[in-house]
Amino acid sequence: MDAVLAVIQLIISVVLIFLVLLHSGKDAGLSGAFGVAPGSGPFGGGSLLERNLDRWTIAFGILFFVNALLLLKVL
């Protein structure tokens, strides 16, 4: 069971790193290569794509945290 959780943790980690790199910072960064324009709204996430990217990043961050807790309980 711990091996399965460890593999899941690895997959979640890679996806989470990729999602964080897609966010636009001060300059376009990696997100400019995939067509994510910087937001023009008051909170920075003007486009639907940027808001969905935020949601996916939060969801995978929560999955990472829960899976880490599960790994600690199993070990």
Sequence and secondary structure as in RCSB ss.txt:
>XXXX:A:sequence
MDAVLAVIQLIISVVLIFLVLLHSGKDAGLSGAFGVAPGSGPFGGGSLLERNLDRWTIAFGILFFVNALLLLKVL
>XXXX:A:secstr
 HHHHHHHHHHHHHHHHHHHHHS  SS GGGGGGT     STTS  SHHHHHHHHHHHHHHHHHHHHHHHHHHH 
